[in-house]
Amino acid sequence: MAYYLGIDVGTSGTKTLVMNSRCKVLATATAEHAISAPRPGWSEQNPDDWWASTVKATRAAIRKAGINGNKVAGIGLSGQMHGLVITDAAGKPLRPSIIWNDQRTARQAVEIEETVGGKKKLISLVGNAAMTSFTLTKLLWVRQNEKRIYDRIKHMLLPKDYVRLRLTGEYVGDVSDMSGTLILNQKTRKWSRKMISTFQLDADILPPIVESHEVSGRLTAGAAEKLGLAAGTVVVGGGGDQAVGAVGNGVVADGLTSATMGTSGVVFVHSKDYKTDPAGRVGTFCASVDGEYCMFGCVLAAGGSFQWYRNVLAQRQIAQAKRKKIDPYELLTAQAAEAPPGCEGLFWLPYLTGERTPHADPNAKACWIGIHSRTTRNELVRAVMEGATFAMNDVVALLRDEQGMKIRQIRLSGGGARSAFWRQLQADIYATTCATINTEEGPAYGAALLASVGAGQYGHIRQAVKAGISITRTIKPIAANKRLYAKYYARYRQLYPALKDQFTAIADL
């Protein structure tokens, strides 16, 4: 039997997953790597640390799976998006990678939009507005602040692509990840000549681009020895963690949507056709399905709001859970279930770290609104869960009602999918049938599925998804709750506009 690896180069660590030819997950292993913050708001990583964690995680996963590494037929890659990796002619990084959550490039983001003629013009060229996370802002920052380094650049890569370089010796990117650079023309799925000429970029530093399932290179003898695999093993294009995570959730057909409630929350919808949001509130990217697309938006503190409540206001439940040897979230969720839906008019705005979608406001603040004499901790914790879900529904509504995306089923993942209470709450607030699937491995699993296509086990990614992914439960909205939450959500949507100026004034204090 052949086996396939999915390698996900995340922000805090690299995960390697081993899958067999029937798309069953056999083992996973994770190895951590460090983040540095040389200055406030800066965030960098050493690319060679990604390679070290890849080697460690891969050897551990193969050992746990109990397989012969020579039987691995393909490797897929996924990774944190947007990070800038610049190398010399020999492939040696010229500086640490400026990664996705680095905030130093606000001036460059403004400069990009002004130079091309405004936000709408930029979106028409590359599908997205300029944000500090996108790669071009980082490249321009290096040109303006580290000219000697910039002049030595021979290759520009994204994080997972540096790992690909160490695996294969090839400088290659893929369409989904490069969609987040602000240099890719997503309609043609090729580098934008307009952006290259406008910003006087050296086109030679940009790598060839492949589709996510296509072979991008083969494992070198040196890399194979380090990993315990066979030289010549196929390595496919892979993609950014959001696009490949969608593959891992089976979201590979028109109308399928995922809602991942982690520390941040992401609502992702697959689309056969190319569509953009002229206001730039949600992003458009090439999907990890050949010739197709996706749109998604991010809520910065979705599950993070629940985590904040636990850490700050639930010390009693934490101690009680420790005695009972259970997760404190179980106690908090049971407590929330005691409160009535809507919490008698109590709302939570989950803007603990500002907000991205749909408001793009770093000054937005978290708050409860509507506390009264009957309010108890039951209502406080339920309001946090409802408020985080209302924020996710902001993205659902934007995609469905304003962008015209067909949303026929929402697949739930992350912490918000592990609780029966929160699963039902999401179905009621989204007013849409929700589902969970038989795996929670996300990007690493999606990367392995892509590898199985590139290596010839399956003819198309949808065939691999069908072989490996099945629905484990379906959650339909409760009619009465659906009606009630529609009323409450309409009120929730009015709160941010009413408080926006106050948030700015508070930030200026």
Buried (B, 14 or more C-beta within 10 A) or exposed (E): EBBBBBBBBBBEBBBBBBBBBEBEBBBBBBBEBEBEEEEEEBBBBBBBBBBBBBBBBBBBBBBBBEBEBEBBBBBBBBBBBBBBBBBEEEBEBBBBBBBBBBEBBBEBBEBBBEBBEEBBEBBBBBBBBBBBBBBBBBBBBBBEEBEEBBEBBBBBBBBBBBBBBBBBBBBBBBBBBBBBBBBBBBBEBEBBEBBBEBBEBEEEBBBEBBBBBBBBBBBBEEBBEBBBBBEEBBBBBBBBBBBBBBBBBBBBBEBBBBBBBBBBBBBBBBBBEBBBBEBBBBBBBBBBBBEBBBBBBBBBBBBBBBBBBBEEBBEEBBEEBEEEEEBBBBBBBBBBBEBEBBBEBBBBBBBBBBBBBBBBBBBBBBBBBBBEEEBEBBBBBBBBBBBBBBBBBBBBBBBBEBBEBBBEBBBBBBBBBBBEBBBBBBBBBBBBBBBBBEBBBBBBBBBBBBBBBBBEBBEEBBBBBBBBBEEEEEBEBBEEBBEBBEEBBEBBBEBBEEBBEEBEEEEEE
